[in-house]
Amino acid sequence: MAGNYTSAVLREFINTSTPMWVYCQQTLQFLEVNEAAIEKYGCTRDEFLQMTIKQIRPAEEVAKLDLAIEQIDKEGKVDSGAWLHQNKAGKTFYMHVHGSPIQFEGKKARLITAFDTDAKIKALIANKELEADLLEHSTRIENILESITDGFFAVDNQLRFTYINSQCEKIFGISKFTLINKNIEEAFPEDKTDLVQQCNRALGRNEKINFSEYCEPLDAWFSITIYPTTDGVSVFFRDITSEKLLQNEINAERYNLSALINNTDDLIWSIDSNFNIISANENFLEITRLGDKRLQKGQSVFSNFFDANVIKQWKDNYSRALRGESYTLEVLSEEFNYLAIYYEVNFNPICNEEDEIIGVGCFAKNITKQKKHDLIIKHHKEVLNEAAPANNQPKVKKAGMIDIISQFDFENPRCNENHNLLEQLKSTAKQLETIMSQSINATFN
């Protein structure tokens, strides 16, 4: 095209269904654009006239464009080839660009015609790259499957092996070439596990299935995950025998610990720093029960208490241990028809691995019987110390048995004073016998 074109004339010329535009060779700014380009790129004419041709390319294509423009200006190419463009929304597509130099309103410019070749080029690219991609993808997946520590195999809809990784070979103790194209049941006829049923279930329901199973021929536990695929299922399995044995040991220890703390008359419980129950034995839960309401793990240890003074006292007790003090306290509690019950309570801080105090462990022993024995013995000692002669006897100094004997007149054994002392000694001895009998009965009853 020769001559110096104006916008009005050029717009008439480029009024076609194929996107066309004019840009300034010096600034690369759009000078004119037709309706087909406006529709294709989603920009208005005014927006185009504020843009350069770089702005309809992805950022990664701009450097390539700069080099091409230099060659076009030098060589005057008409066919610039296929280019990756993008519209206002950022969607990319291929356009085959043809350009011609023109004069536009006194400026050196190029008139561009752009043909949409997106579908064709992408199809060619896809076909060309597909084979390489598939090969690369297949190799990558195989490398991954061969490097994982899990056993993996794939079967088709007839449950015939199509792929087996090396870890699977080690676990089965069979070469993959022996298993390929064999049915699971055919390959392992002695294995009566439900693997086959689970594979069929995954196929029938088209859902992922995970389960644990003991394999008797291998004497091992496995965690098995089955994924349905378009032509069968993929099976991942991991030997969890050691984990299973460890879990059994933990369960046994937990059971033994539970039996230990629950087969005692003592109260055992622990709380966190917010006074919430961490754990408790059955005796503690029964003692603190309010009707049918038993304390639960995570619940406040004071949930079944209503006496503000009692709550304050126990908060103070727990707080001492939360500050790091281990100590023992004698506590009086009224239970069972308001009978006095005495407990010896041990408070011990609980620390985490960083040696931070996170709670309190408590152990309470019912010492009511021992406490009552102590009180009885104390009372009887007081009685013995206050033992005195009968009211109808002559005045004799209040004394214990040793004092009475010390007053005895051994030189005149038949004197009246000695007679009175003997009667007092006899009375005191009877009192002592009664007290000792009561003490013995209280101790063993």
NUNUDREN-496761 format. One record per residue (C-alpha): residue in three letters; residue number from 1; x, y, z. Coordinates in steps of 0.02 Angstrom, whole numbers. Example, Ala and Ser with C-alpha at 12.3 -4.5 7.8 and 13.67 -1.06 7.14 Angstrom:
{"Ala",1,{615,-225,390}};
{"Ser",2,{684,-53,357}};
This chain:
{"Met",1,{0,0,0}};
{"Ala",2,{70,168,-51}};
{"Gly",3,{22,345,-9}};
{"Asn",4,{-18,439,149}};
{"Tyr",5,{-177,374,228}};
{"Thr",6,{-293,465,344}};
{"Ser",7,{-390,383,484}};
{"Ala",8,{-557,401,393}};
{"Val",9,{-494,323,232}};
{"Leu",10,{-403,182,320}};
{"Arg",11,{-550,138,428}};
{"Glu",12,{-653,112,273}};
{"Phe",13,{-519,2,200}};
{"Ile",14,{-496,-108,352}};
{"Asn",15,{-682,-133,382}};
{"Thr",16,{-671,-324,371}};
{"Ser",17,{-708,-474,480}};
{"Thr",18,{-522,-504,504}};
{"Pro",19,{-433,-408,643}};
{"Met",20,{-328,-267,572}};
{"Trp",21,{-235,-119,645}};
{"Val",22,{-102,11,609}};
{"Tyr",23,{42,49,726}};
{"Cys",24,{182,179,725}};
{"Gln",25,{349,102,682}};
{"Gln",26,{441,222,797}};
{"Thr",27,{333,216,955}};
{"Leu",28,{242,51,921}};
{"Gln",29,{81,140,973}};
{"Phe",30,{-84,91,892}};
{"Leu",31,{-141,223,767}};
{"Glu",32,{-299,139,704}};
{"Val",33,{-394,-22,734}};
{"Asn",34,{-547,-106,657}};
{"Glu",35,{-704,-177,739}};
{"Ala",36,{-646,-357,717}};
{"Ala",37,{-489,-320,821}};
{"Ile",38,{-594,-228,951}};
{"Glu",39,{-705,-381,967}};
{"Lys",40,{-560,-504,969}};
{"Tyr",41,{-455,-416,1101}};
{"Gly",42,{-595,-343,1208}};
{"Cys",43,{-526,-165,1207}};
{"Thr",44,{-619,-9,1147}};
{"Arg",45,{-547,95,1005}};
{"Asp",46,{-496,231,1129}};
{"Glu",47,{-409,102,1239}};
{"Phe",48,{-315,34,1088}};
{"Leu",49,{-255,208,1039}};
{"Gln",50,{-177,226,1214}};
{"Met",51,{-83,61,1197}};
{"Thr",52,{68,-8,1106}};
{"Ile",53,{76,-175,1015}};
{"Lys",54,{177,-243,1162}};
{"Gln",55,{22,-234,1271}};
{"Ile",56,{-72,-366,1171}};
{"Arg",57,{70,-490,1204}};
{"Pro",58,{106,-589,1363}};
{"Ala",59,{252,-517,1460}};
{"Glu",60,{364,-664,1416}};
{"Glu",61,{341,-627,1228}};
{"Val",62,{395,-443,1233}};
{"Ala",63,{583,-474,1219}};
{"Lys",64,{552,-588,1071}};
{"Leu",65,{445,-451,991}};
{"Asp",66,{583,-321,1009}};
{"Leu",67,{705,-431,912}};
{"Ala",68,{576,-470,779}};
{"Ile",69,{535,-285,751}};
{"Glu",70,{718,-248,715}};
{"Gln",71,{722,-385,583}};
{"Ile",72,{556,-331,508}};
{"Asp",73,{615,-151,493}};
{"Lys",74,{777,-207,410}};
{"Glu",75,{708,-343,297}};
{"Gly",76,{533,-275,268}};
{"Lys",77,{451,-444,302}};
{"Val",78,{268,-461,255}};
{"Asp",79,{236,-628,342}};
{"Ser",80,{287,-612,523}};
{"Gly",81,{228,-787,570}};
{"Ala",82,{124,-847,718}};
{"Trp",83,{127,-749,879}};
{"Leu",84,{54,-778,1051}};
{"His",85,{-65,-633,1091}};
{"Gln",86,{-178,-597,1238}};
{"Asn",87,{-342,-504,1257}};
{"Lys",88,{-394,-378,1389}};
{"Ala",89,{-447,-517,1507}};
{"Gly",90,{-276,-599,1495}};
{"Lys",91,{-330,-748,1388}};
{"Thr",92,{-192,-801,1267}};
{"Phe",93,{-212,-861,1088}};
{"Tyr",94,{-109,-879,930}};
{"Met",95,{-125,-755,785}};
{"His",96,{-34,-767,617}};
{"Val",97,{24,-590,576}};
{"His",98,{50,-511,405}};
{"Gly",99,{114,-331,394}};
{"Ser",100,{145,-198,262}};
{"Pro",101,{234,-29,280}};
{"Ile",102,{126,125,251}};
{"Gln",103,{119,312,284}};
{"Phe",104,{-18,356,406}};
{"Glu",105,{-53,541,433}};
{"Gly",106,{130,582,401}};
{"Lys",107,{201,441,510}};
{"Lys",108,{294,284,461}};
{"Ala",109,{178,144,506}};
{"Arg",110,{135,-37,472}};
{"Leu",111,{-35,-105,426}};
{"Ile",112,{-64,-273,511}};
{"Thr",113,{-185,-411,467}};
{"Ala",114,{-199,-546,600}};
{"Phe",115,{-275,-718,566}};
{"Asp",116,{-337,-825,710}};
{"Thr",117,{-237,-987,702}};
{"Asp",118,{-253,-1029,887}};
{"Ala",119,{-345,-1194,871}};
{"Lys",120,{-234,-1257,731}};
{"Ile",121,{-69,-1212,816}};
{"Lys",122,{-122,-1277,985}};
{"Ala",123,{-176,-1440,904}};
{"Leu",124,{-7,-1454,818}};
{"Ile",125,{84,-1412,980}};
{"Ala",126,{-22,-1535,1077}};
{"Asn",127,{6,-1675,953}};
{"Lys",128,{192,-1639,945}};
{"Glu",129,{214,-1625,1132}};
{"Leu",130,{89,-1755,1184}};
{"Glu",131,{198,-1905,1147}};
{"Ala",132,{349,-1827,1234}};
{"Asp",133,{242,-1770,1380}};
{"Leu",134,{164,-1941,1399}};
{"Leu",135,{333,-2023,1396}};
{"Glu",136,{404,-1899,1520}};
{"His",137,{251,-1911,1630}};
{"Ser",138,{254,-2100,1626}};
{"Thr",139,{439,-2102,1668}};
{"Arg",140,{415,-1977,1808}};
{"Ile",141,{273,-2076,1885}};
{"Glu",142,{370,-2238,1871}};
{"Asn",143,{521,-2157,1955}};
{"Ile",144,{409,-2094,2095}};
{"Leu",145,{326,-2263,2119}};
{"Glu",146,{494,-2351,2119}};
{"Ser",147,{567,-2231,2248}};
{"Ile",148,{427,-2235,2376}};
{"Thr",149,{440,-2349,2527}};
{"Asp",150,{258,-2404,2508}};
{"Gly",151,{213,-2555,2407}};
{"Phe",152,{111,-2512,2253}};
{"Phe",153,{23,-2610,2118}};
{"Ala",154,{-111,-2575,1989}};
{"Val",155,{-241,-2696,1924}};
{"Asp",156,{-367,-2682,1783}};
{"Asn",157,{-555,-2706,1794}};
{"Gln",158,{-528,-2894,1796}};
{"Leu",159,{-409,-2873,1944}};
{"Arg",160,{-259,-2925,1838}};
{"Phe",161,{-92,-2848,1884}};
{"Thr",162,{-36,-2713,1763}};
{"Tyr",163,{103,-2632,1865}};
{"Ile",164,{204,-2680,2019}};
{"Asn",165,{340,-2574,2100}};
{"Ser",166,{502,-2643,2170}};
{"Gln",167,{447,-2622,2352}};
{"Cys",168,{296,-2729,2313}};
{"Glu",169,{411,-2862,2241}};
{"Lys",170,{513,-2861,2403}};
{"Ile",171,{358,-2877,2512}};
{"Phe",172,{280,-3015,2407}};
{"Gly",173,{446,-3099,2375}};
{"Ile",174,{395,-3126,2193}};
{"Ser",175,{460,-3049,2032}};
{"Lys",176,{345,-2924,1947}};
{"Phe",177,{360,-3022,1785}};
{"Thr",178,{282,-3172,1872}};
{"Leu",179,{131,-3069,1925}};
{"Ile",180,{96,-2958,1774}};
{"Asn",181,{-70,-3004,1690}};
{"Lys",182,{-113,-3126,1830}};
{"Asn",183,{-271,-3105,1932}};
{"Ile",184,{-247,-3067,2118}};
{"Glu",185,{-337,-3226,2170}};
{"Glu",186,{-236,-3327,2045}};
{"Ala",187,{-73,-3252,2105}};
{"Phe",188,{-112,-3279,2289}};
{"Pro",189,{-236,-3424,2302}};
{"Glu",190,{-190,-3459,2484}};
{"Asp",191,{-226,-3281,2538}};
{"Lys",192,{-402,-3274,2609}};
{"Thr",193,{-401,-3089,2652}};
{"Asp",194,{-536,-2969,2595}};
{"Leu",195,{-419,-2874,2476}};
{"Val",196,{-515,-2939,2325}};
{"Gln",197,{-682,-2887,2399}};
{"Gln",198,{-614,-2714,2439}};
{"Cys",199,{-545,-2693,2263}};
{"Asn",200,{-714,-2741,2190}};
{"Arg",201,{-798,-2621,2310}};
{"Ala",202,{-685,-2478,2253}};
{"Leu",203,{-726,-2522,2071}};
{"Gly",204,{-913,-2536,2102}};
{"Arg",205,{-932,-2378,2205}};
{"Asn",206,{-794,-2278,2121}};
{"Glu",207,{-730,-2223,2291}};
{"Lys",208,{-567,-2222,2388}};
{"Ile",209,{-556,-2359,2520}};
{"Asn",210,{-434,-2368,2665}};
{"Phe",211,{-420,-2511,2788}};
{"Ser",212,{-295,-2611,2893}};
{"Glu",213,{-273,-2797,2872}};
{"Tyr",214,{-170,-2939,2940}};
{"Cys",215,{-88,-3046,2806}};
{"Glu",216,{-61,-3219,2878}};
{"Pro",217,{58,-3285,2742}};
{"Leu",218,{175,-3137,2776}};
{"Asp",219,{136,-3128,2962}};
{"Ala",220,{120,-2940,2947}};
{"Trp",221,{-6,-2799,2964}};
{"Phe",222,{-33,-2679,2819}};
{"Ser",223,{-120,-2513,2797}};
{"Ile",224,{-201,-2523,2625}};
{"Thr",225,{-273,-2382,2520}};
{"Ile",226,{-366,-2419,2358}};
{"Tyr",227,{-399,-2285,2226}};
{"Pro",228,{-517,-2317,2080}};
{"Thr",229,{-448,-2271,1908}};
{"Thr",230,{-524,-2265,1733}};
{"Asp",231,{-471,-2443,1695}};
{"Gly",232,{-453,-2527,1865}};
{"Val",233,{-385,-2483,2037}};
{"Ser",234,{-219,-2427,2110}};
{"Val",235,{-168,-2502,2277}};
{"Phe",236,{-45,-2427,2400}};
{"Phe",237,{2,-2530,2553}};
{"Arg",238,{121,-2500,2697}};
{"Asp",239,{189,-2622,2826}};
{"Ile",240,{123,-2562,2995}};
{"Thr",241,{170,-2716,3097}};
{"Ser",242,{288,-2622,3212}};
{"Glu",243,{160,-2482,3234}};
{"Lys",244,{26,-2610,3273}};
{"Leu",245,{136,-2697,3403}};
{"Leu",246,{180,-2530,3481}};
{"Gln",247,{-4,-2481,3487}};
{"Asn",248,{-45,-2647,3569}};
{"Glu",249,{89,-2613,3700}};
{"Ile",250,{20,-2439,3729}};
{"Asn",251,{-157,-2508,3745}};
{"Ala",252,{-96,-2641,3867}};
{"Glu",253,{-5,-2511,3972}};
{"Arg",254,{-159,-2399,3968}};
{"Tyr",255,{-267,-2545,4023}};
{"Asn",256,{-146,-2593,4162}};
{"Leu",257,{-135,-2413,4221}};
{"Ser",258,{-324,-2398,4219}};
{"Ala",259,{-339,-2559,4318}};
{"Leu",260,{-208,-2499,4440}};
{"Ile",261,{-287,-2330,4478}};
{"Asn",262,{-464,-2400,4482}};
{"Asn",263,{-429,-2551,4592}};
{"Thr",264,{-393,-2445,4745}};
{"Asp",265,{-496,-2360,4878}};
{"Asp",266,{-392,-2203,4858}};
{"Leu",267,{-442,-2053,4753}};
{"Ile",268,{-329,-2010,4605}};
{"Trp",269,{-356,-1863,4489}};
{"Ser",270,{-265,-1727,4393}};
{"Ile",271,{-312,-1553,4334}};
{"Asp",272,{-240,-1427,4212}};
{"Ser",273,{-191,-1248,4253}};
{"Asn",274,{-372,-1192,4225}};
{"Phe",275,{-436,-1316,4356}};
{"Asn",276,{-511,-1430,4222}};
{"Ile",277,{-509,-1620,4241}};
{"Ile",278,{-368,-1707,4145}};
{"Ser",279,{-398,-1882,4214}};
{"Ala",280,{-479,-1965,4365}};
{"Asn",281,{-508,-2138,4434}};
{"Glu",282,{-680,-2212,4468}};
{"Asn",283,{-673,-2179,4655}};
{"Phe",284,{-644,-1993,4630}};
{"Leu",285,{-785,-1982,4501}};
{"Glu",286,{-902,-2072,4620}};
{"Ile",287,{-855,-1966,4771}};
{"Thr",288,{-881,-1804,4673}};
{"Arg",289,{-1040,-1861,4586}};
{"Leu",290,{-1193,-1753,4607}};
{"Gly",291,{-1343,-1867,4582}};
{"Asp",292,{-1320,-1941,4408}};
{"Lys",293,{-1201,-1803,4358}};
{"Arg",294,{-1020,-1861,4353}};
{"Leu",295,{-872,-1752,4314}};
{"Gln",296,{-805,-1770,4138}};
{"Lys",297,{-633,-1746,4062}};
{"Gly",298,{-608,-1563,4016}};
{"Gln",299,{-743,-1507,4139}};
{"Ser",300,{-706,-1393,4288}};
{"Val",301,{-660,-1493,4443}};
{"Phe",302,{-780,-1379,4539}};
{"Ser",303,{-932,-1414,4427}};
{"Asn",304,{-1022,-1516,4562}};
{"Phe",305,{-976,-1399,4706}};
{"Phe",306,{-1083,-1254,4765}};
{"Asp",307,{-1003,-1199,4929}};
{"Ala",308,{-899,-1044,4886}};
{"Asn",309,{-787,-1070,5038}};
{"Val",310,{-748,-1249,4988}};
{"Ile",311,{-711,-1196,4809}};
{"Lys",312,{-594,-1057,4871}};
{"Gln",313,{-504,-1175,4989}};
{"Trp",314,{-472,-1303,4851}};
{"Lys",315,{-420,-1168,4726}};
{"Asp",316,{-291,-1110,4852}};
{"Asn",317,{-231,-1290,4874}};
{"Tyr",318,{-214,-1318,4686}};
{"Ser",319,{-131,-1148,4662}};
{"Arg",320,{8,-1194,4784}};
{"Ala",321,{52,-1343,4676}};
{"Leu",322,{35,-1240,4516}};
{"Arg",323,{168,-1125,4589}};
{"Gly",324,{285,-1275,4601}};
{"Glu",325,{257,-1339,4779}};
{"Ser",326,{236,-1525,4817}};
{"Tyr",327,{150,-1549,4983}};
{"Thr",328,{30,-1654,5087}};
{"Leu",329,{-125,-1588,5172}};
{"Glu",330,{-253,-1662,5291}};
{"Val",331,{-428,-1619,5234}};
{"Leu",332,{-592,-1640,5328}};
{"Ser",333,{-743,-1676,5220}};
{"Glu",334,{-924,-1705,5269}};
{"Glu",335,{-1001,-1850,5174}};
{"Phe",336,{-1125,-1991,5200}};
{"Asn",337,{-1257,-1911,5308}};
{"Tyr",338,{-1139,-1775,5368}};
{"Leu",339,{-1015,-1896,5446}};
{"Ala",340,{-840,-1826,5460}};
{"Ile",341,{-719,-1902,5332}};
{"Tyr",342,{-533,-1865,5340}};
{"Tyr",343,{-418,-1872,5189}};
{"Glu",344,{-231,-1857,5174}};
{"Val",345,{-207,-1770,5005}};
{"Asn",346,{-44,-1761,4909}};
{"Phe",347,{-27,-1617,4784}};
{"Asn",348,{111,-1628,4652}};
{"Pro",349,{147,-1512,4504}};
{"Ile",350,{137,-1588,4329}};
{"Cys",351,{269,-1523,4206}};
{"Asn",352,{287,-1536,4018}};
{"Glu",353,{447,-1575,3922}};
{"Glu",354,{503,-1393,3940}};
{"Asp",355,{484,-1411,4129}};
{"Glu",356,{336,-1291,4128}};
{"Ile",357,{201,-1326,4257}};
{"Ile",358,{41,-1371,4163}};
{"Gly",359,{-65,-1450,4299}};
{"Val",360,{-79,-1538,4466}};
{"Gly",361,{-83,-1724,4508}};
{"Cys",362,{-178,-1770,4666}};
{"Phe",363,{-184,-1926,4774}};
{"Ala",364,{-305,-1936,4921}};
{"Lys",365,{-306,-2073,5052}};
{"Asn",366,{-451,-2097,5172}};
{"Ile",367,{-374,-2087,5347}};
{"Thr",368,{-538,-2073,5443}};
{"Lys",369,{-512,-2236,5541}};
{"Gln",370,{-334,-2189,5587}};
{"Lys",371,{-389,-2014,5633}};
{"Lys",372,{-527,-2080,5746}};
{"His",373,{-404,-2201,5828}};
{"Asp",374,{-288,-2055,5863}};
{"Leu",375,{-430,-1954,5938}};
{"Ile",376,{-486,-2101,6048}};
{"Ile",377,{-309,-2131,6110}};
{"Lys",378,{-289,-1945,6146}};
{"His",379,{-452,-1946,6243}};
{"His",380,{-403,-2100,6343}};
{"Lys",381,{-236,-2026,6388}};
{"Glu",382,{-326,-1876,6455}};
{"Val",383,{-440,-1989,6556}};
{"Leu",384,{-293,-2086,6627}};
{"Asn",385,{-204,-1927,6674}};
{"Glu",386,{-358,-1867,6765}};
{"Ala",387,{-395,-2029,6856}};
{"Ala",388,{-448,-1991,7037}};
{"Pro",389,{-519,-2082,7194}};
{"Ala",390,{-705,-2113,7215}};
{"Asn",391,{-809,-1974,7294}};
{"Asn",392,{-847,-2074,7452}};
{"Gln",393,{-663,-2104,7487}};
{"Pro",394,{-557,-1991,7596}};
{"Lys",395,{-469,-1852,7507}};
{"Val",396,{-320,-1915,7411}};
{"Lys",397,{-217,-1813,7290}};
{"Lys",398,{-271,-1842,7107}};
{"Ala",399,{-140,-1949,7029}};
{"Gly",400,{-99,-2082,6906}};
{"Met",401,{-58,-2261,6956}};
{"Ile",402,{126,-2224,6981}};
{"Asp",403,{84,-2078,7095}};
{"Ile",404,{-39,-2185,7194}};
{"Ile",405,{91,-2319,7223}};
{"Ser",406,{220,-2189,7276}};
{"Gln",407,{102,-2135,7416}};
{"Phe",408,{86,-2311,7487}};
{"Asp",409,{151,-2334,7669}};
{"Phe",410,{248,-2495,7657}};
{"Glu",411,{301,-2487,7842}};
{"Asn",412,{119,-2490,7901}};
{"Pro",413,{34,-2591,7766}};
{"Arg",414,{-130,-2611,7864}};
{"Cys",415,{-160,-2429,7896}};
{"Asn",416,{-322,-2349,7835}};
{"Glu",417,{-229,-2233,7715}};
{"Asn",418,{-156,-2384,7625}};
{"His",419,{-329,-2460,7614}};
{"Asn",420,{-395,-2304,7528}};
{"Leu",421,{-246,-2302,7409}};
{"Leu",422,{-278,-2484,7363}};
{"Glu",423,{-461,-2448,7325}};
{"Gln",424,{-408,-2299,7218}};
{"Leu",425,{-278,-2408,7128}};
{"Lys",426,{-409,-2542,7099}};
{"Ser",427,{-531,-2413,7026}};
{"Thr",428,{-396,-2338,6915}};
{"Ala",429,{-344,-2511,6853}};
{"Lys",430,{-525,-2549,6806}};
{"Gln",431,{-535,-2385,6711}};
{"Leu",432,{-372,-2426,6623}};
{"Glu",433,{-435,-2599,6577}};
{"Thr",434,{-594,-2524,6506}};
{"Ile",435,{-498,-2393,6407}};
{"Met",436,{-374,-2521,6338}};
{"Ser",437,{-516,-2636,6286}};
{"Gln",438,{-602,-2492,6197}};
{"Ser",439,{-438,-2444,6111}};
{"Ile",440,{-407,-2622,6053}};
{"Asn",441,{-585,-2637,5988}};
{"Ala",442,{-574,-2469,5900}};
{"Thr",443,{-408,-2519,5821}};
{"Phe",444,{-464,-2685,5749}};
{"Asn",445,{-646,-2643,5707}};
